[in-house]
Amino acid sequence: MSSDEWRLGKQLAEEWVLSANRLNDFDRLVDDWDGLGATAPDQDVVESAKIFLSLKRKQDPESPPSRVLAAPDGSIVFEWQSGSKIVEVEIDAPGRANYMLEEPGKSPRFWTGRF
């Protein structure tokens, strides 16, 4: 393994850890966490998001999410951005993911799946 490959692997691992830590931060959110009336994510949604992240890391270890957010409606959103392509995955209930794919020149696509 070259030093560049080692650095890339280390960087990817750190990005996955940062995403997992961000989810752990959501355990402490309470209602009105944003000062605008946001709903705190339910513990089952947070745990489900942790499972989703773990599955995604096993599936595609070279693509950690670009962002992990708590949404004002109590859901958790993962975002991947590559150039002009955006994939968002919203976890709003245990085991359920709402997907959105946005690519240049195409209408956004939406679908829901179980994991």
N, CA, C and O atoms as a MOPAC input file, in Angstrom:
PM7 MOZYME 1SCF
protein

 N      0.85100 1    -1.17100 1     0.00000 1
 C      0.00000 1     0.00000 1     0.00000 1
 C      0.89900 1     1.23700 1     0.00000 1
 O      1.80100 1     1.35800 1     0.82800 1
 N      0.64700 1     2.13800 1    -0.92200 1
 C      1.44400 1     3.36200 1    -0.99700 1
 C      1.03500 1     4.31800 1     0.11800 1
 O     -0.00900 1     4.14100 1     0.74600 1
 N      1.84700 1     5.31100 1     0.35500 1
 C      1.52700 1     6.28600 1     1.40000 1
 C      0.28400 1     7.09300 1     1.01900 1
 O     -0.48000 1     7.49500 1     1.89700 1
 N      0.07400 1     7.33300 1    -0.27400 1
 C     -1.13600 1     8.04200 1    -0.70400 1
 C     -2.38300 1     7.21000 1    -0.43100 1
 O     -3.39300 1     7.73900 1     0.03300 1
 N     -2.31700 1     5.91700 1    -0.71500 1
 C     -3.44900 1     5.02400 1    -0.43200 1
 C     -3.72000 1     4.96500 1     1.06400 1
 O     -4.87500 1     4.95800 1     1.48900 1
 N     -2.66200 1     4.92200 1     1.85900 1
 C     -2.81600 1     4.86500 1     3.31300 1
 C     -3.48400 1     6.14700 1     3.80900 1
 O     -4.38800 1     6.09200 1     4.64300 1
 N     -3.03900 1     7.31300 1     3.29400 1
 C     -3.62300 1     8.59700 1     3.70400 1
 C     -5.09800 1     8.68100 1     3.30500 1
 O     -5.93100 1     9.16700 1     4.07100 1
 N     -5.40600 1     8.20800 1     2.11300 1
 C     -6.79700 1     8.23400 1     1.66600 1
 C     -7.65000 1     7.34000 1     2.55500 1
 O     -8.74300 1     7.73200 1     2.96600 1
 N     -7.15900 1     6.14300 1     2.85300 1
 C     -7.89200 1     5.23800 1     3.73700 1
 C     -8.11000 1     5.84400 1     5.11200 1
 O     -9.18600 1     5.70800 1     5.69300 1
 N     -7.09800 1     6.50800 1     5.62800 1
 C     -7.20200 1     7.16200 1     6.94300 1
 C     -8.22100 1     8.29800 1     6.89200 1
 O     -9.02800 1     8.45300 1     7.80900 1
 N     -8.18300 1     9.08700 1     5.82700 1
 C     -9.12100 1    10.19200 1     5.67200 1
 C    -10.56000 1     9.68500 1     5.58700 1
 O    -11.45600 1    10.24200 1     6.22200 1
 N    -10.78300 1     8.62300 1     4.79900 1
 C    -12.12900 1     8.05600 1     4.68100 1
 C    -12.61600 1     7.54000 1     6.02700 1
 O    -13.76700 1     7.77100 1     6.39800 1
 N    -11.75600 1     6.84800 1     6.76000 1
 C    -12.13100 1     6.33500 1     8.07900 1
 C    -12.51300 1     7.48700 1     9.00700 1
 O    -13.48800 1     7.38900 1     9.75200 1
 N    -11.75900 1     8.56200 1     8.96300 1
 C    -12.06200 1     9.72500 1     9.80600 1
 C    -13.40600 1    10.35000 1     9.43700 1
 O    -14.15000 1    10.78100 1    10.31900 1
 N    -13.72200 1    10.40300 1     8.14500 1
 C    -14.99600 1    10.95900 1     7.71200 1
 C    -16.17100 1    10.10100 1     8.18100 1
 O    -17.21200 1    10.63100 1     8.57100 1
 N    -16.00500 1     8.76900 1     8.14300 1
 C    -17.05300 1     7.88300 1     8.66200 1
 C    -17.23600 1     8.09700 1    10.16200 1
 O    -18.36700 1     8.12900 1    10.64900 1
 N    -16.14200 1     8.24100 1    10.89100 1
 C    -16.22400 1     8.46400 1    12.34600 1
 C    -16.90900 1     9.79700 1    12.64000 1
 O    -17.73100 1     9.88100 1    13.55300 1
 N    -16.58100 1    10.82900 1    11.88300 1
 C    -17.24100 1    12.12800 1    12.07900 1
 C    -18.75000 1    12.01800 1    11.86800 1
 O    -19.52600 1    12.61400 1    12.61500 1
 N    -19.16600 1    11.26300 1    10.85700 1
 C    -20.60100 1    11.06500 1    10.60700 1
 C    -21.25900 1    10.32300 1    11.76800 1
 O    -22.35200 1    10.68800 1    12.20000 1
 N    -20.60300 1     9.29100 1    12.26700 1
 C    -21.14400 1     8.53600 1    13.40500 1
 C    -21.21100 1     9.41900 1    14.64400 1
 O    -22.18400 1     9.35400 1    15.39600 1
 N    -20.19700 1    10.23700 1    14.86300 1
 C    -20.20300 1    11.14400 1    16.01900 1
 C    -21.32600 1    12.16100 1    15.91000 1
 O    -21.94300 1    12.52500 1    16.91100 1
 N    -21.58600 1    12.61400 1    14.70600 1
 C    -22.68100 1    13.57000 1    14.49100 1
 C    -24.00800 1    12.93500 1    14.89500 1
 O    -24.85000 1    13.58700 1    15.51300 1
 N    -24.19300 1    11.66500 1    14.54800 1
 C    -25.41700 1    10.96200 1    14.95400 1
 C    -25.49700 1    10.86500 1    16.47500 1
 O    -26.57100 1    11.02800 1    17.05500 1
 N    -24.37400 1    10.60100 1    17.11300 1
 C    -24.36600 1    10.54300 1    18.57700 1
 C    -24.78100 1    11.88200 1    19.17900 1
 O    -25.43200 1    11.91400 1    20.22300 1
 N    -24.41300 1    12.98200 1    18.53500 1
 C    -24.82400 1    14.31200 1    19.01600 1
 C    -26.33700 1    14.46000 1    18.99800 1
 O    -26.89800 1    15.16200 1    19.83900 1
 N    -27.00600 1    13.80900 1    18.05200 1
 C    -28.45800 1    13.93600 1    17.94000 1
 C    -29.17600 1    13.27900 1    19.11300 1
 O    -30.33300 1    13.60400 1    19.38100 1
 N    -28.51300 1    12.35700 1    19.82200 1
 C    -29.10600 1    11.74000 1    21.01500 1
 C    -29.44600 1    12.78400 1    22.06700 1
 O    -30.34600 1    12.57200 1    22.87900 1
 N    -28.73800 1    13.90800 1    22.06300 1
 C    -28.90300 1    14.92800 1    23.09800 1
 C    -29.85600 1    16.05500 1    22.69600 1
 O    -30.12700 1    16.94500 1    23.50200 1
 N    -30.35700 1    16.03000 1    21.48500 1
 C    -31.26700 1    17.09600 1    21.06300 1
 C    -32.60000 1    16.99800 1    21.80000 1
 O    -33.09700 1    15.90600 1    22.07500 1
 N    -33.15700 1    18.14100 1    22.10800 1
 C    -34.48800 1    18.22000 1    22.71800 1
 C    -35.37000 1    19.05300 1    21.78900 1
 O    -34.87300 1    19.76600 1    20.91700 1
 N    -36.68100 1    18.95300 1    21.98600 1
 C    -37.58900 1    19.74300 1    21.16000 1
 C    -37.20500 1    21.21800 1    21.24200 1
 O    -36.77000 1    21.70500 1    22.28600 1
 N    -37.37200 1    21.90400 1    20.14500 1
 C    -37.00900 1    23.30400 1    19.97300 1
 C    -35.49200 1    23.50600 1    19.99700 1
 O    -35.00800 1    24.55800 1    20.41300 1
 N    -34.74800 1    22.49200 1    19.54900 1
 C    -33.28500 1    22.55300 1    19.55800 1
 C    -32.73100 1    23.67500 1    18.68200 1
 O    -31.59500 1    24.10800 1    18.87500 1
 N    -33.51700 1    24.14400 1    17.73100 1
 C    -33.04900 1    25.21300 1    16.84400 1
 C    -33.59500 1    26.58600 1    17.23100 1
 O    -33.28900 1    27.58500 1    16.58100 1
 N    -34.41000 1    26.63200 1    18.29800 1
 C    -35.02200 1    27.88700 1    18.71600 1
 C    -36.19400 1    28.30700 1    17.85000 1
 O    -36.75700 1    29.38600 1    18.04100 1
 N    -36.56500 1    27.45900 1    16.89800 1
 C    -37.66800 1    27.76700 1    15.98200 1
 C    -38.76300 1    26.70300 1    16.03600 1
 O    -39.60700 1    26.63500 1    15.14300 1
 N    -38.75000 1    25.87200 1    17.08400 1
 C    -39.79000 1    24.86200 1    17.25500 1
 C    -39.48900 1    23.50400 1    16.65400 1
 O    -40.40100 1    22.69000 1    16.50800 1
 N    -38.24500 1    23.23100 1    16.30200 1
 C    -37.88600 1    21.93600 1    15.70600 1
 C    -38.17500 1    20.79500 1    16.66900 1
 O    -38.04000 1    20.93800 1    17.88400 1
 N    -38.57000 1    19.67400 1    16.11000 1
 C    -38.80800 1    18.45300 1    16.87800 1
 C    -37.50800 1    17.67500 1    16.98500 1
 O    -36.80600 1    17.49800 1    15.98900 1
 N    -37.18100 1    17.21300 1    18.17700 1
 C    -35.98700 1    16.37800 1    18.35700 1
 C    -36.23300 1    15.00900 1    17.73000 1
 O    -37.34700 1    14.49000 1    17.80100 1
 N    -35.21500 1    14.42200 1    17.12100 1
 C    -35.38400 1    13.07000 1    16.56400 1
 C    -35.70300 1    12.06800 1    17.67900 1
 O    -35.10500 1    12.09200 1    18.75500 1
 N    -36.64500 1    11.20500 1    17.39100 1
 C    -36.98900 1    10.12100 1    18.30700 1
 C    -35.79200 1     9.17900 1    18.43100 1
 O    -35.05700 1     8.98300 1    17.46300 1
 N    -35.59400 1     8.60400 1    19.59600 1
 C    -34.45600 1     7.70100 1    19.81700 1
 C    -34.45100 1     6.54600 1    18.81000 1
 O    -33.38300 1     6.12300 1    18.36700 1
 N    -35.61600 1     6.03700 1    18.44800 1
 C    -35.68400 1     4.94800 1    17.46300 1
 C    -35.21000 1     5.40800 1    16.08300 1
 O    -34.61500 1     4.62700 1    15.34100 1
 N    -35.46800 1     6.65000 1    15.74300 1
 C    -35.00800 1     7.19500 1    14.45800 1
 C    -33.48500 1     7.34700 1    14.48300 1
 O    -32.81000 1     7.02200 1    13.50600 1
 N    -32.94800 1     7.84000 1    15.60300 1
 C    -31.48900 1     7.98400 1    15.72300 1
 C    -30.81500 1     6.61200 1    15.61800 1
 O    -29.82800 1     6.45800 1    14.89900 1
 N    -31.34200 1     5.62600 1    16.32900 1
 C    -30.74800 1     4.28200 1    16.26700 1
 C    -30.85500 1     3.70000 1    14.85700 1
 O    -29.93200 1     3.03900 1    14.38100 1
 N    -31.96900 1     3.94600 1    14.20300 1
 C    -32.14600 1     3.46200 1    12.84200 1
 C    -31.15400 1     4.13700 1    11.90500 1
 O    -30.60800 1     3.48900 1    11.01100 1
 N    -30.91400 1     5.43600 1    12.09900 1
 C    -29.93500 1     6.16000 1    11.28300 1
 C    -28.53500 1     5.59700 1    11.50500 1
 O    -27.74200 1     5.52300 1    10.56600 1
 N    -28.22800 1     5.20400 1    12.72800 1
 C    -26.91900 1     4.59100 1    13.01700 1
 C    -26.77600 1     3.26400 1    12.27500 1
 O    -25.71200 1     2.96200 1    11.73400 1
 N    -27.83900 1     2.48300 1    12.25100 1
 C    -27.82200 1     1.21300 1    11.51300 1
 C    -27.63900 1     1.48200 1    10.02500 1
 O    -26.83700 1     0.82200 1     9.36500 1
 N    -28.38400 1     2.45200 1     9.49700 1
 C    -28.26300 1     2.78700 1     8.08400 1
 C    -26.82600 1     3.18000 1     7.74500 1
 O    -26.27100 1     2.72200 1     6.74700 1
 N    -26.22900 1     4.02900 1     8.57900 1
 C    -24.85400 1     4.47500 1     8.32400 1
 C    -23.88800 1     3.29900 1     8.33400 1
 O    -22.98800 1     3.22400 1     7.49700 1
 N    -24.07000 1     2.38900 1     9.26800 1
 C    -23.20600 1     1.20900 1     9.34700 1
 C    -23.34700 1     0.33300 1     8.09600 1
 O    -22.35500 1    -0.14800 1     7.54900 1
 N    -24.58200 1     0.13500 1     7.65900 1
 C    -24.82200 1    -0.65600 1     6.44400 1
 C    -24.21800 1     0.02200 1     5.22800 1
 O    -23.61500 1    -0.63500 1     4.37900 1
 N    -24.37700 1     1.33300 1     5.14100 1
 C    -23.84200 1     2.08500 1     4.00100 1
 C    -22.31500 1     2.00200 1     3.97300 1
 O    -21.71600 1     1.89900 1     2.90200 1
 N    -21.68700 1     2.04800 1     5.15300 1
 C    -20.23200 1     1.96700 1     5.20600 1
 C    -19.73300 1     0.60600 1     4.71900 1
 O    -18.71500 1     0.52200 1     4.03200 1
 N    -20.45900 1    -0.46200 1     5.07900 1
 C    -20.07900 1    -1.79600 1     4.61000 1
 C    -20.29800 1    -1.92800 1     3.10800 1
 O    -19.51400 1    -2.57500 1     2.41300 1
 N    -21.37000 1    -1.31100 1     2.61100 1
 C    -21.73700 1    -1.37500 1     1.19600 1
 C    -20.77000 1    -0.58800 1     0.31000 1
 O    -20.37600 1    -1.04500 1    -0.76200 1
 N    -20.40100 1     0.59500 1     0.77700 1
 C    -19.62600 1     1.51300 1    -0.05200 1
 C    -18.62200 1     2.28300 1     0.82400 1
 O    -18.79900 1     3.47800 1     1.05900 1
 N    -17.57700 1     1.60700 1     1.30200 1
 C    -16.66500 1     2.21400 1     2.27600 1
 C    -15.91300 1     3.44000 1     1.77600 1
 O    -15.35400 1     4.18700 1     2.57900 1
 N    -15.88900 1     3.65600 1     0.47800 1
 C    -15.16700 1     4.80500 1    -0.05500 1
 C    -16.05400 1     6.02700 1    -0.26000 1
 O    -15.62600 1     7.01000 1    -0.86500 1
 N    -17.30700 1     5.97200 1     0.24700 1
 C    -18.22900 1     7.09500 1     0.04800 1
 C    -18.94000 1     7.49200 1     1.34100 1
 O    -20.14200 1     7.26300 1     1.48400 1
 N    -18.20600 1     8.08200 1     2.27600 1
 C    -18.89700 1     8.57600 1     3.47600 1
 C    -19.80500 1     9.75300 1     3.09900 1
 O    -19.55900 1    10.42500 1     2.09700 1
 N    -20.83600 1    10.00300 1     3.88300 1
 C    -21.71600 1    11.12400 1     3.54900 1
 C    -20.97500 1    12.46000 1     3.62400 1
 O    -20.04700 1    12.63600 1     4.41300 1
 N    -21.41600 1    13.39100 1     2.78100 1
 C    -20.86700 1    14.74500 1     2.80700 1
 C    -21.37300 1    15.51300 1     4.02000 1
 O    -20.65900 1    16.32200 1     4.61200 1
 N    -22.63900 1    15.23300 1     4.37600 1
 C    -23.25500 1    15.91800 1     5.52300 1
 C    -24.22800 1    14.97100 1     6.21000 1
 O    -24.81200 1    14.08400 1     5.58800 1
 N    -24.38600 1    15.19000 1     7.52400 1
 C    -25.38600 1    14.48500 1     8.32000 1
 C    -26.10600 1    15.56200 1     9.12600 1
 O    -25.47600 1    16.31700 1     9.86700 1
 N    -27.43400 1    15.62900 1     8.97800 1
 C    -28.20400 1    16.70500 1     9.58400 1
 C    -29.40100 1    16.17500 1    10.35600 1
 O    -29.97600 1    15.14300 1    10.00900 1
 N    -29.76300 1    16.88800 1    11.39400 1
 C    -31.05800 1    16.68200 1    12.02800 1
 C    -32.00500 1    17.66400 1    11.35300 1
 O    -31.69500 1    18.85100 1    11.25300 1
 N    -33.14400 1    17.18900 1    10.89200 1
 C    -34.11900 1    18.05600 1    10.24000 1
 C    -35.12900 1    18.55900 1    11.26900 1
 O    -35.35700 1    17.89300 1    12.27800 1
 N    -35.73000 1    19.71000 1    11.03400 1
 C    -36.67900 1    20.27600 1    11.99000 1
 C    -37.90800 1    19.41200 1    12.26600 1
 O    -38.59100 1    19.60500 1    13.27200 1
 N    -38.19200 1    18.45400 1    11.37000 1
 C    -39.36600 1    17.59000 1    11.56700 1
 C    -39.04600 1    16.33300 1    12.38100 1
 O    -39.90800 1    15.47100 1    12.55200 1
 N    -37.80200 1    16.22300 1    12.88700 1
 C    -37.42000 1    15.05900 1    13.68700 1
 C    -36.76800 1    13.94600 1    12.89800 1
 O    -36.42300 1    12.91200 1    13.46900 1
 N    -36.59000 1    14.12800 1    11.60600 1
 C    -35.91100 1    13.11600 1    10.79800 1
 C    -34.40500 1    13.40400 1    10.78000 1
 O    -33.94800 1    14.45100 1    11.23800 1
 N    -33.65900 1    12.44900 1    10.24300 1
 C    -32.21600 1    12.60100 1    10.08400 1
 C    -31.89700 1    12.45200 1     8.60700 1
 O    -32.39000 1    11.53900 1     7.94400 1
 N    -31.06700 1    13.35900 1     8.09500 1
 C    -30.77300 1    13.40500 1     6.66200 1
 C    -29.28400 1    13.18700 1     6.43000 1
 O    -28.43800 1    13.82100 1     7.06000 1
 N    -28.98600 1    12.27900 1     5.51500 1
 C    -27.62500 1    12.06000 1     5.02800 1
 C    -27.57000 1    12.65200 1     3.62400 1
 O    -28.52300 1    12.54200 1     2.85300 1
 N    -26.44700 1    13.27500 1     3.30500 1
 C    -26.29000 1    13.83900 1     1.97100 1
 C    -24.93600 1    13.44000 1     1.40300 1
 O    -23.91100 1    13.49400 1     2.08200 1
 N    -24.96500 1    13.03900 1     0.13900 1
 C    -23.75000 1    12.75900 1    -0.62400 1
 C    -23.76600 1    13.70600 1    -1.80400 1
 O    -24.76100 1    13.79800 1    -2.52200 1
 N    -22.66600 1    14.40900 1    -2.00600 1
 C    -22.56700 1    15.30100 1    -3.15100 1
 C    -21.28000 1    15.00000 1    -3.89300 1
 O    -20.19200 1    14.99000 1    -3.31800 1
 N    -21.43300 1    14.75500 1    -5.18200 1
 C    -20.29500 1    14.48100 1    -6.05000 1
 C    -20.45600 1    15.35500 1    -7.28500 1
 O    -21.26700 1    15.05700 1    -8.16200 1
 N    -19.69000 1    16.42100 1    -7.35200 1
 C    -19.86800 1    17.36500 1    -8.44900 1
 C    -21.25800 1    17.96200 1    -8.36000 1
 O    -21.62400 1    18.54400 1    -7.33900 1
 N    -22.03000 1    17.82300 1    -9.41600 1
 C    -23.39300 1    18.36400 1    -9.44800 1
 C    -24.44600 1    17.33500 1    -9.06200 1
 O    -25.63600 1    17.65000 1    -9.03600 1
 N    -24.03000 1    16.12200 1    -8.76500 1
 C    -24.95700 1    15.04800 1    -8.38400 1
 C    -25.14200 1    15.07100 1    -6.86300 1
 O    -24.17000 1    15.13500 1    -6.11100 1
 N    -26.40300 1    15.01900 1    -6.42200 1
 C    -26.72800 1    15.01700 1    -4.99700 1
 C    -27.64900 1    13.84900 1    -4.69800 1
 O    -28.64000 1    13.62300 1    -5.39300 1
 N    -27.30600 1    13.11400 1    -3.65400 1
 C    -28.16500 1    12.05500 1    -3.13800 1
 C    -28.47200 1    12.40900 1    -1.69200 1
 O    -27.56200 1    12.65300 1    -0.89900 1
 N    -29.75400 1    12.43400 1    -1.35100 1
 C    -30.17100 1    12.63900 1     0.03400 1
 C    -30.95700 1    11.42500 1     0.48500 1
 O    -31.76400 1    10.86600 1    -0.25900 1
 N    -30.70200 1    11.03100 1     1.72200 1
 C    -31.44400 1     9.93400 1     2.33000 1
 C    -31.97400 1    10.44900 1     3.66600 1
 O    -31.21000 1    10.86400 1     4.53800 1
 N    -33.28000 1    10.41500 1     3.80700 1
 C    -33.93000 1    10.88300 1     5.03100 1
 C    -34.46700 1     9.67400 1     5.79600 1
 O    -35.24000 1     8.88000 1     5.26200 1
 N    -34.04600 1     9.54900 1     7.04900 1
 C    -34.56200 1     8.50300 1     7.93100 1
 C    -35.61000 1     9.17000 1     8.81100 1
 O    -35.27900 1    10.02200 1     9.63700 1
 N    -36.88100 1     8.78300 1     8.63700 1
 C    -37.95200 1     9.41100 1     9.40900 1
 C    -38.73100 1     8.41900 1    10.26300 1
 O    -39.62700 1     8.80000 1    11.01600 1
 N    -38.38300 1     7.15300 1    10.13900 1
 C    -39.01000 1     6.09800 1    10.93600 1
 C    -38.03700 1     4.92300 1    10.96800 1
 O    -37.21100 1     4.78300 1    10.06600 1
 N    -38.12400 1     4.08900 1    11.98000 1
 C    -37.20600 1     2.94400 1    12.05300 1
 C    -37.26500 1     2.07900 1    10.78700 1
 O    -38.33400 1     1.62600 1    10.37700 1
 N    -36.09600 1     1.86300 1    10.18200 1
 C    -35.99000 1     0.97100 1     9.02700 1
 C    -36.47600 1     1.52900 1     7.71400 1
 O    -36.50600 1     0.81000 1     6.71500 1
 N    -36.86400 1     2.81000 1     7.68500 1
 C    -37.38800 1     3.40000 1     6.44400 1
 C    -36.48600 1     4.54600 1     5.99500 1
 O    -36.10200 1     5.40000 1     6.79400 1
 N    -36.15800 1     4.55100 1     4.71000 1
 C    -35.34400 1     5.60700 1     4.13100 1
 C    -36.07000 1     6.20100 1     2.93400 1
 O    -36.57700 1     5.48300 1     2.07200 1
 N    -36.10900 1     7.52300 1     2.90100 1
 C    -36.66900 1     8.26100 1     1.76600 1
 C    -35.48800 1     8.81200 1     0.98200 1
 O    -34.65600 1     9.54100 1     1.52200 1
 N    -35.42300 1     8.45800 1    -0.29200 1
 C    -34.28500 1     8.80500 1    -1.12600 1
 C    -34.65500 1     9.91100 1    -2.10800 1
 O    -35.79600 1    10.00900 1    -2.55900 1
 N    -33.66500 1    10.74000 1    -2.42700 1
 C    -33.79700 1    11.75900 1    -3.45800 1
 C    -32.48800 1    11.78000 1    -4.23300 1
 O    -31.41000 1    11.86900 1    -3.64500 1
 N    -32.58500 1    11.69800 1    -5.55100 1
 C    -31.43200 1    11.77500 1    -6.43100 1
 C    -31.63200 1    12.95300 1    -7.36800 1
 O    -32.63500 1    13.04800 1    -8.07500 1
 N    -30.65300 1    13.84600 1    -7.35600 1
 C    -30.70900 1    15.01500 1    -8.22500 1
 C    -29.45900 1    15.03800 1    -9.09400 1
 O    -28.33400 1    15.07500 1    -8.59400 1
 N    -29.68100 1    15.01400 1   -10.40900 1
 C    -28.58400 1    15.03300 1   -11.37000 1
 C    -28.82500 1    16.16400 1   -12.36200 1
 O    -29.97000 1    16.46000 1   -12.70300 1
 N    -27.74600 1    16.79800 1   -12.82900 1
 C    -27.90500 1    17.90000 1   -13.78000 1
 C    -28.70100 1    17.46900 1   -15.01800 1
 O    -28.48800 1    16.39300 1   -15.57700 1
 N    -29.61600 1    18.33800 1   -15.42100 1
 C    -30.37800 1    18.09100 1   -16.64100 1
 C    -31.50600 1    17.08600 1   -16.49300 1
 O    -32.17400 1    16.75900 1   -17.47400 1
 N    -31.72900 1    16.58800 1   -15.27900 1
 C    -32.79700 1    15.60800 1   -15.04700 1
 C    -33.69000 1    16.09100 1   -13.92200 1
 O    -33.26600 1    16.85000 1   -13.05000 1
 N    -34.93900 1    15.63700 1   -13.95700 1
 C    -35.83400 1    15.92300 1   -12.84200 1
 C    -35.39700 1    15.10600 1   -11.63100 1
 O    -34.95400 1    13.96700 1   -11.78300 1
 N    -35.51600 1    15.66800 1   -10.43900 1
 C    -35.17600 1    14.88600 1    -9.24500 1
 C    -36.04200 1    13.63100 1    -9.15000 1
 O    -37.21600 1    13.64200 1    -9.51900 1
 N    -35.44300 1    12.55000 1    -8.64900 1
 C    -36.16800 1    11.28400 1    -8.44400 1
 C    -36.31500 1    11.05100 1    -6.95500 1
 O    -35.40100 1    11.33500 1    -6.18100 1
 N    -37.47100 1    10.53000 1    -6.55400 1
 C    -37.77100 1    10.25900 1    -5.15300 1
 C    -38.29300 1     8.83500 1    -5.02400 1
 O    -39.05900 1     8.37700 1    -5.87200 1
 N    -37.88800 1     8.13000 1    -3.97000 1
 C    -38.42500 1     6.81200 1    -3.68100 1
 C    -38.16800 1     6.48700 1    -2.21000 1
 O    -37.34700 1     7.11900 1    -1.54600 1
 N    -38.88000 1     5.50300 1    -1.73600 1
 C    -38.77300 1     5.06500 1    -0.34400 1
 C    -38.39900 1     3.59800 1    -0.33100 1
 O    -38.85900 1     2.82200 1    -1.16800 1
 N    -37.56000 1     3.21900 1     0.62500 1
 C    -37.15100 1     1.82900 1     0.75700 1
 C    -36.94200 1     1.45000 1     2.21100 1
 O    -36.82400 1     2.31000 1     3.08400 1
 N    -36.89700 1     0.15300 1     2.45400 1
 C    -36.63900 1    -0.39600 1     3.79800 1
 C    -35.17300 1    -0.84700 1     3.85200 1
 O    -34.57100 1    -1.18100 1     2.83100 1
 N    -34.63300 1    -0.84700 1     5.04000 1
 C    -33.28000 1    -1.34700 1     5.21200 1
 C    -33.20200 1    -2.12900 1     6.50600 1
 O    -32.13900 1    -2.64500 1     6.85200 1

